[in-house]
Amino acid sequence: MRKLGRPSDQRRAMLRGLVTSLIWNGRIETTMMRAKETQRIAEKLITKAIHVYDNTVEVEKTVDGSKTKITNDSPEKLATRRILMKYLYDFPEAKQEKESKYDYKKRTGDVKSPVIEKLFREVAPKYAQRAKDKGQGGGYSRIIKKGPRRGDAAEVVILELV
């Protein structure tokens, strides 16, 4: 792991933020060394999500005498979700235009993390076939060079999900 000129706690926080932003936005602009570290971590997390994104279990629940079927995560998917939640930051959902702060708090009170949900519902299904074709996993992102930054001449790149 590269040190990136930071103490370990700051480095971990910076990389967590970069990986979360990459998954949420699909692309980020940063320096070459930060992009390489971010890419390495993000691809591992995406691979974990790909392996379990479609594992669900149907459970029958009795409410007021009537049986209803509910779809839950399998234990394996739940464990992976918790691993991902431990690493990724939780971005709060944006408040709607005509929504009061009280309605917003009520709506977002116990909702699952939107970053994790996006990873399982959009990103993992998108790259599942790619993982099968390659055989090993990985190769979900690319680095595009932009050139040197004006202030310190650091190599600036765009890291994006393919």
N, C-alpha and C positions, 0 to 999 in steps of 0.2 A: 504494500500500500504506500502510495506517495504521501509525503508529509504536507505538501502544499504551503509551506511556510507558516503553519498555524499550530497552536497547541491542540492536543487531541480532542478536547471537548468542543472547541470552535470548529475544528475540521469536520467532526461528525455532524454537528448541527448544520454546517454549510452544505455538506453532501446530502443530508436528509432533505434539506430545502430544495436543492437542485434536482434530485430524483423525483420528489413530489411534483415540482413544477413541470418537469419533463413529461410525466405521466398525465398530469392534468391538462397541459396546454399542447402537448405533442411536439413542441420544439422550444429550445432555449438558446440564448446567445451567451457564451462564456469563453474563458481562455482554453487553450488546447489541453493543458494538464488537468484542469478541473473537468473538462468534457470527457477525457479518457477514464478518469476515476468514476464519474457519474455513469458513463456508459456501462462500465463493468458491473456496477451495483444494480442498475436498472434492468439489465438483461437477465440477471439472476432472479430478480423479483418477478419479472414477466414470465420467466420459465416456470417458476413455482405456481403462478396463477394459471398458466396454460394446462398444467397437469391435473388440476382439480376443478376448473371453472364450471364444468357441467355435472358434477357429482351432487345430486340432490336425493332426498328421501321423502316419500309421501307418508304422512302420518294422519290417522283418523282421529278427530277430536269431537267429543260429544258436547254440544252446547244446547241447553234447554231441551234435551231429549232427542235432538236431531244430530245426525252424524255428518260432519263435513271433513273434506280432505284438505290438508295443508301441506305445502311443499316447504321443507326445511333443508338447510345445508347438511351434507353428510358429515360425520365426525372428522374425516380427513380434510374436507373443505373448510370446516370451522377452524381447525388447527392452523391451516395455511392462512386463513383470514386474520387470525390473531397474530401470526408472525408478521404479516404485512402491516397490520395496524401498529405493531410495536416499532416498525421502522419509519413508515411514511407519516408525514404530518397530516392533520385533518383540516382541510379548507372548509370553512363554513359556506353554506349555500348563500348566494346573493339574495338580498331582500328585494321583493317585488316592488314595482313603482308605487302602487296604491295600497301597500300593506303597512299596517302600524307595527311598531316594534314589539307589541304584545302578541300580535298574530304571528309574527316571524318567530318569536321564541317558542310559541305553542307548536308551530309547524316543524321547527327544527329541533325540538327538545330531545327526542329519543330516536331520531332517524339515523340510519347507518351512515358511515363516512362516505361522502360523495366520491372521494378519490379511490377508495377501495372498490366501491360499486362500479365506477368507470373502468377500473382495471379488470374486474370480473366480467362485466357485461359488454364492453366494447373492445378493449385492447386484447384480452386473451383469446376471444373467438376469432378476431382478425388475424392473429399470428399463429393459431393452432395448426393450420395446414402447412405454414412455412416451417414450423418445428418438425412436423412429420417428414417433409421433403428433405430437410437437411439432416435429420437423424439425431442430432445432438442437442439442439436448442441454441439460442443465441442468434445474432445477426438481425435483430429487430430494429436497430438504429444505425444512423450514419452520421459522420462528421464532415461538414463542408467548411473549408477554410475561407475566411473573409479577408485576412491580411492583418498587418500590425495595428495595434491600438495607438492612437495619437499621443497620449500622455507618456506611456512607458514602453512602447513598442512591443508589448506582449502580443503573441499570436492569438487573434480572436477567431472563434469558429462558431458555427451553428450546429448544435446537436439536435437531431430530429428523429422521431420514430418513422420508420420506412412505411 
